[in-house]
């Protein structure tokens, strides 16, 4: 019987999930991505080389035998090919341990053009999309038009591609964005080259894959973050997939009762990329310092991230809907020496206080509790341990690890709630 643990982000993405997966992946037989696509940017270090993974599970650089690109994902062949080739410079067995779901969907060049056209049309109301074709690809999936990985093996693949491409070109006319089509021939040339490359990889159909594995330990790796979930995030400023624990069953065909642990990852502060409500956003002067010290620039887009104080109201919400059983704090080192540290513990809405997340976060005012900063990330530092202890008590979930740098060995292991100073 499978034993499945889930690791996902509890904020607006960029929580450092890739580093945490990289650090614990050796404990698992399988690491599997269950949603998202090249809008993800999970950063790991291999032999002192920085690697950004957009599709590949972060266990690919460990001893994990099986790394699965799941059915819930949308895949850009060009990006996937480039990603694999970059990793092959430091690891020789990447494709031996990589398995792609037949049921994952393909991102076509015209999906990317449609994404650009849609963001352009929205003007100031744009959501801050990565413009990687994610939303149009998921729209084709729900509209039952998508081309899936299984289709690249079929005789009618080119005809399927052409039909969907023509539909997209008509939509570009509606957007009055036909100028974007100038780049299409070069994109298509690269895309079909990548398709040939991908045809040589290993493919699976998850239900039978899990059955054949039998007793295996699986880590389901989420992308983006809970507050970007299509249903439960800060809609419409969200991603196009479900980022929460419930998506594991849909994206990987894993029955819910196989799930044991849910590991929630969050920064000691908060960031988000693009537009949308952000109650604890810092004054620009402080945000600039945090951004530079923490390297808060999008790993996928390079855009500067908006920075804010830790928001325990949204974190409580995220732990509830995901069924989080343990917590990992990242980037704790970035806050060393910042004084005072602020943590949002309640919202004020229309003159009334609430500890609940409301669907319209634009209209809330956070109320903060101040904490003294710490001098080091260590259990001997009372200020640091008081900060961690307060979080545990507020959320009712133990903090088991604290990350204090980008490399997998920069991780402090903590005991259970009973050892924390509050």
FENQUI-V24353 format. One record per residue. RES is the residue in one small letter. PSI is psi in radians with two decimals (* if undefined). Layout:
# FENQUI-V24353
res = (RES,RES)
psi = (PSI,PSI)
This chain:
# FENQUI-V24353
res = (x,x,x,x,x,x,x,x,x,x,x,x,x,x,x,x,x,x,x,x,x,x,x,x,x,x,x,x,x,x,x,x,x,x,x,x,x,x,x,x,x,x,x,x,x,x,x,x,x,x,x,x,x,x,x,x,x,x,x,x,x,x,x,x,x,x,x,x,x,x,x,x,x,x,x,x,x,x,x,x,x,x,x,x,x,x,x,x,x,x,x,x,x,x,x,x,x,x,x,x,x,x,x,x,x,x,x,x,x,x,x,x,x,x,x,x,x,x,x,x,x,x,x,x,x,x,x,x,x,x,x,x,x,x,x,x,x,x,x,x,x,x,x,x,x,x,x,x,x,x,x,x,x,x,x,x,x,x,x,x,x,x,x,x,x,x,x,x,x,x,x,x,x,x,x,x,x,x,x,x,x,x,x,x,x,x,x,x,x,x,x,x,x,x,x,x,x,x,x,x,x,x,x,x,x,x,x,x,x,x,x,x,x,x,x,x,x,x,x,x,x,x,x,x,x,x,x,x,x,x,x,x,x,x,x,x,x,x,x,x,x,x,x,x,x,x,x,x,x,x,x,x,x,x,x,x,x,x,x,x,x,x,x,x,x,x,x,x,x,x,x,x,x,x,x,x,x,x,x,x,x,x,x,x,x,x,x,x,x,x,x,x,x,x,x,x,x,x,x,x,x,x,x,x,x,x,x,x,x,x,x,x,x,x,x,x,x,x,x,x,x,x,x,x,x,x,x,x,x,x,x,x,x,x,x,x,x,x,x,x,x,x,x,x,x,x,x,x,x,x,x,x,x,x,x,x,x,x,x,x,x,x,x,x,x,x,x,x,x,x,x,x,x,x,x,x,x,x,x,x,x,x,x,x,x,x,x,x,x,x,x,x,x,x,x,x,x,x,x,x,x,x,x,x,x,x,x,x,x,x,x,x,x,x,x,x,x,x,x,x,x,x)
psi = (2.40,2.55,2.06,2.20,2.61,2.37,2.16,2.94,2.54,0.02,-2.40,0.66,3.10,0.53,-0.14,0.49,-0.70,-0.76,-0.72,-0.75,-0.78,-0.62,-0.54,-0.04,-0.52,-0.26,-0.11,2.69,-0.50,2.37,2.22,2.24,2.37,-0.11,3.05,-2.91,-2.46,0.03,-0.23,2.67,1.46,2.06,2.23,2.91,2.24,2.05,0.81,0.17,2.28,2.18,2.24,2.09,2.20,-0.66,-0.72,2.44,2.59,-0.07,-0.09,-0.44,0.18,-2.84,0.12,2.24,-0.64,2.24,2.07,2.23,1.83,2.96,-0.44,-0.07,2.78,2.34,2.22,1.93,-0.67,-0.82,-0.73,-0.80,-0.82,-0.70,-0.79,-0.78,-0.65,-0.70,-0.53,-0.27,-0.40,-0.25,2.28,-0.33,0.48,-0.93,-0.34,-0.51,0.20,2.30,2.23,2.35,2.33,-0.45,0.01,2.67,2.65,2.40,2.10,2.80,-0.66,-0.40,-0.72,-0.73,-0.69,-0.65,-0.77,-0.74,-0.70,-0.78,-0.70,-0.75,-0.52,-0.35,-2.24,-0.29,0.19,2.65,-0.12,0.64,2.64,-0.20,0.69,0.13,0.20,-0.98,-0.85,-0.59,-0.78,-0.58,-0.69,-0.57,-0.88,-0.43,0.03,0.64,-0.11,2.63,2.23,2.93,-0.65,-0.48,-0.38,-0.23,-0.08,2.67,-0.58,0.36,-0.83,-0.64,-0.70,-0.77,-0.82,-0.71,-0.78,-0.62,-0.78,-0.67,-0.76,-0.69,-0.61,-0.67,-0.62,-0.56,-0.70,-0.68,-0.07,0.76,0.63,-0.33,-0.46,-0.37,-0.28,-0.55,-0.08,-0.77,-0.76,-0.71,-0.73,-0.68,-0.82,-0.63,-0.80,-0.53,-0.72,-0.62,-0.74,-0.71,-0.80,-0.55,-0.40,0.02,3.10,2.39,2.65,2.79,1.96,-0.81,-0.71,-0.53,-0.83,-0.68,-0.73,-0.54,-0.62,-2.22,1.76,2.65,2.17,2.35,2.01,2.07,2.08,2.76,2.88,-2.53,2.89,-0.70,0.00,0.13,2.45,-0.53,-0.72,0.07,-2.89,1.19,2.41,0.11,1.16,3.10,-3.07,0.14,2.94,2.17,0.05,3.06,-0.69,-0.41,-0.30,-0.75,-0.67,-0.76,-0.31,0.01,0.71,2.07,2.47,-0.59,-0.16,-0.31,2.21,-1.18,2.55,1.96,2.02,2.24,2.34,2.68,2.76,-0.18,-2.82,2.52,2.79,2.69,2.43,-2.97,3.03,2.84,2.52,1.42,-0.66,0.36,2.34,2.76,2.59,-0.67,-0.78,-0.73,-0.69,-0.70,-0.77,-0.75,-0.76,-0.75,-0.66,-0.03,0.77,1.30,2.40,2.23,-0.36,-0.74,-0.38,-0.01,2.51,2.37,2.51,2.47,2.48,2.98,2.82,2.33,1.75,-0.30,-0.85,-0.58,-0.69,-0.77,-0.80,-0.68,-0.59,-0.91,-0.29,-0.22,0.72,2.34,-0.34,2.72,2.58,2.16,2.31,2.88,0.47,-0.52,-0.46,-0.54,-0.06,2.16,-0.18,2.26,2.28,2.88,2.40,2.48,2.17,2.21,-0.22,2.76,2.65,2.14,2.04,0.72,-0.03,2.53,2.48,2.53,0.21,2.54,2.27,2.70,-0.12,1.23,-0.20,-0.45,0.29,2.65,2.09,2.51,2.25,2.72,2.35,2.53,2.52,2.62,3.07,2.86,-0.34,2.70,1.60,2.61,-0.25,-0.18,1.90,-0.64,-0.77,-0.80,-0.55,-0.67,-0.85,-0.74,-0.67,-0.73,-0.81,-0.82,-0.73,-0.77,-0.36,0.44,2.37,2.48,2.06,-0.35,2.58,2.16,2.40,0.57,2.98,-0.31,2.63,-0.45,-0.19,1.23,2.19,2.17,2.34,2.66,-3.07,3.09,-0.61,-0.33,-0.05,2.45,2.20,*)
